[in-house]
Amino acid sequence: MLSKLSISNSQISILLLLLISVGCFAQDYGTAISDAKEQLNALSDACRQISSITSKVAVSKQTKMIALGLSSEGKFYMQKEGSKIAIETGLPAQSRIVITDKLFLVDVAGKQTKASPQSNPALTQLRSIITACMSGDFDGLTSHSNAKYFDSSNYFTIVITPTNKRVARYMQQVVLRFSKTDNTLEILQMVERNGDATSYTFTEKQFNRPIDDKIFQ
């Protein structure tokens, strides 16, 4: 069943569950740094060498309603051309999300909803975050947000607080943690306005391997 209706708040909640740790509120990200030019240049250099990423993904979500939280594992696909993203997990049900430069698709147990990525400010912000992490355009990522930078032995971390009022209605904070092993995104964390927190962790990353275009349809 295919619907072309606009994305509702409940469907945005599904997106947040799939896309974006639970300990976001009081996490130690390392030493705060005021000048992150060197680290950002390293990330940009790594981005220029990568055309695609395939990895495993672990998703976890903590809500006010469920004390123990929810978790799931699946697969993540990224192709730089067309800024294509696809995530497949078992939560909720068998779920799939696709974001490209032209399409936003949520598929939950075979029920699909399509929309333009620009149809909702929250979706637009999410796509901007992912695209920036692929392209290395971190100036563009933080142009409508307050950003803080942290350094530790294992991660370089960017903590983003949206300043756009429409986006801030959905998102309180976004945390990007880049592995120092390969200078690519390893953990994407999000805190929603209602206090729910979700994390998206990439492991076993494989770079520059062909990906069937059907994954992004």
VMD Tcl script that draws the C-alpha trace (Angstrom):
set ca {
  {0.00 0.00 0.00}
  {1.45 3.34 -1.08}
  {0.48 6.75 0.23}
  {1.71 10.15 -0.94}
  {0.26 12.02 2.03}
  {2.40 14.47 3.96}
  {4.49 13.09 6.81}
  {2.63 13.23 10.14}
  {4.11 13.73 13.59}
  {3.72 10.02 14.31}
  {5.69 9.17 11.18}
  {8.39 11.65 12.19}
  {8.59 9.73 15.47}
  {9.21 6.55 13.45}
  {11.97 8.38 11.58}
  {13.58 9.50 14.80}
  {13.36 5.95 16.11}
  {15.12 4.64 13.03}
  {17.57 7.47 12.56}
  {19.08 8.85 15.31}
  {22.54 7.42 23.23}
  {20.26 7.09 25.34}
  {22.65 8.79 27.75}
  {22.71 11.99 25.71}
  {21.88 14.27 28.60}
  {24.91 13.86 30.85}
  {27.51 12.28 28.63}
  {31.22 13.05 28.85}
  {32.36 13.88 25.34}
  {35.94 14.71 26.33}
  {37.73 18.06 26.33}
  {35.89 21.08 24.94}
  {37.83 22.84 22.16}
  {37.21 26.32 20.76}
  {39.13 25.90 17.49}
  {38.18 22.68 15.67}
  {39.63 23.63 12.28}
  {42.20 20.81 12.28}
  {39.64 18.14 13.18}
  {37.07 19.41 10.68}
  {39.67 19.46 7.90}
  {40.53 15.82 8.70}
  {36.85 14.85 8.43}
  {36.51 16.70 5.12}
  {39.61 14.97 3.73}
  {38.12 11.58 4.67}
  {34.78 12.47 3.06}
  {36.45 13.27 -0.24}
  {37.83 9.71 -0.39}
  {34.47 8.00 0.15}
  {31.78 7.42 -2.47}
  {29.71 4.86 -0.55}
  {29.38 3.23 2.87}
  {27.75 -0.04 3.89}
  {27.61 -0.95 7.57}
  {25.74 -2.59 10.36}
  {23.63 -0.28 12.47}
  {22.40 -0.53 16.05}
  {19.43 1.64 17.00}
  {18.33 2.39 20.56}
  {15.63 4.66 21.92}
  {14.70 5.73 25.42}
  {11.28 7.25 26.00}
  {9.41 8.53 28.99}
  {6.79 5.86 28.40}
  {9.12 2.83 28.23}
  {11.61 2.63 31.10}
  {13.83 -0.07 29.58}
  {13.96 1.54 26.14}
  {13.89 -0.09 22.71}
  {16.70 -1.47 20.58}
  {17.20 -3.05 17.18}
  {19.92 -3.93 14.67}
  {20.00 -3.68 10.91}
  {21.89 -2.38 7.89}
  {22.87 1.08 6.71}
  {23.66 2.17 3.15}
  {25.01 5.49 1.91}
  {25.81 6.59 -1.62}
  {27.28 10.06 -2.06}
  {25.93 10.54 -5.58}
  {22.41 11.81 -5.10}
  {22.96 11.98 -1.33}
  {21.25 8.61 -0.89}
  {20.64 7.03 2.51}
  {18.86 3.78 3.38}
  {18.36 2.09 6.74}
  {16.81 -1.32 7.33}
  {15.95 -2.46 10.87}
  {13.53 -4.71 12.73}
  {12.13 -1.85 14.84}
  {9.29 -1.14 14.58}
  {8.35 -4.39 12.78}
  {10.41 -4.74 9.58}
  {11.17 -1.13 8.80}
  {13.00 0.71 6.07}
  {13.72 4.38 5.55}
  {15.14 5.99 2.41}
  {16.27 9.60 2.02}
  {17.64 10.89 -1.29}
  {17.84 14.33 -2.88}
  {14.32 13.76 -4.25}
  {12.62 11.20 -1.99}
  {11.73 10.52 1.62}
  {10.26 7.04 2.13}
  {9.14 5.22 5.27}
  {8.23 1.53 4.90}
  {6.89 -0.23 8.00}
  {5.84 -3.87 7.47}
  {5.11 -3.18 3.80}
  {3.08 -0.01 4.35}
  {4.83 2.84 2.57}
  {4.59 6.60 2.87}
  {6.40 8.93 0.48}
  {7.09 12.65 0.66}
  {9.55 15.27 -0.47}
  {12.54 15.71 1.87}
  {11.65 19.42 1.94}
  {8.06 18.80 3.10}
  {8.90 19.11 6.78}
  {11.56 21.21 8.57}
  {12.59 18.27 10.76}
  {13.21 16.10 7.70}
  {15.09 18.93 6.03}
  {17.36 19.29 9.07}
  {17.99 15.55 9.27}
  {18.90 15.39 5.61}
  {21.21 18.39 6.04}
  {22.99 16.61 8.90}
  {23.51 13.41 6.95}
  {24.54 15.22 3.77}
  {27.06 17.33 5.67}
  {28.58 14.21 7.21}
  {28.95 12.73 3.72}
  {30.26 15.85 1.99}
  {32.32 17.36 4.79}
  {30.40 20.67 4.55}
  {30.34 21.31 8.30}
  {30.04 25.08 7.86}
  {26.71 24.48 6.16}
  {25.65 22.06 8.89}
  {26.20 24.55 11.70}
  {25.05 27.72 9.90}
  {21.59 27.60 11.51}
  {22.66 26.02 14.80}
  {24.89 26.50 17.80}
  {27.78 24.03 17.67}
  {30.22 22.91 20.35}
  {33.26 20.70 19.75}
  {34.89 18.08 21.96}
  {37.98 15.88 21.64}
  {38.77 12.55 23.31}
  {41.09 9.61 22.67}
  {38.54 7.79 20.49}
  {36.15 10.44 19.16}
  {35.83 13.93 17.80}
  {32.34 15.11 18.79}
  {30.09 17.89 17.48}
  {27.12 18.85 19.66}
  {24.51 20.81 17.71}
  {21.61 22.83 19.12}
  {19.20 23.99 16.38}
  {18.38 27.71 16.41}
  {15.76 27.61 13.64}
  {12.45 27.83 15.52}
  {10.62 25.44 13.21}
  {13.33 22.79 13.53}
  {13.66 23.35 17.28}
  {10.02 22.33 17.65}
  {11.16 18.76 16.94}
  {14.79 18.62 17.98}
  {16.49 19.73 21.17}
  {20.00 18.50 20.40}
  {21.97 16.46 17.86}
  {25.31 14.81 18.66}
  {27.71 13.60 15.96}
  {30.61 11.39 17.09}
  {33.36 10.68 14.55}
  {35.74 7.77 15.01}
  {39.40 8.77 15.08}
  {40.24 5.46 13.41}
  {38.77 6.44 10.03}
  {37.38 9.99 10.56}
  {33.85 8.89 9.68}
  {30.59 9.16 11.58}
  {30.18 6.35 14.12}
  {27.39 7.57 16.40}
  {24.45 9.86 15.61}
  {22.44 10.84 18.67}
  {19.28 12.92 18.93}
  {17.22 14.35 21.75}
  {13.69 15.31 20.77}
  {11.81 18.28 22.21}
  {9.78 15.96 24.48}
  {12.95 14.52 26.03}
  {12.99 11.18 24.19}
  {16.51 10.19 23.11}
  {17.58 7.97 20.21}
  {20.97 6.76 19.01}
  {22.18 5.35 15.74}
  {25.55 3.50 15.86}
  {27.51 2.31 12.80}
  {29.87 -0.68 12.97}
  {31.75 -2.87 10.47}
  {31.84 -0.05 7.93}
  {32.84 -0.90 4.36}
  {33.80 1.90 1.99}
  {33.47 2.44 -1.77}
  {31.68 -0.81 -2.56}
  {28.92 -0.90 -5.22}
  {25.36 -0.67 -3.86}
  {22.33 -1.88 -5.82}
  {20.23 1.20 -6.66}
  {17.08 -0.73 -5.70}
  {18.13 -0.23 -2.07}
  {17.27 3.47 -2.49}
  {13.82 3.00 -4.07}
}
mol new
graphics top color blue
foreach p $ca { graphics top sphere $p radius 0.5 }
foreach p [lrange $ca 0 end-1] q [lrange $ca 1 end] { graphics top cylinder $p $q radius 0.2 }
display resetview
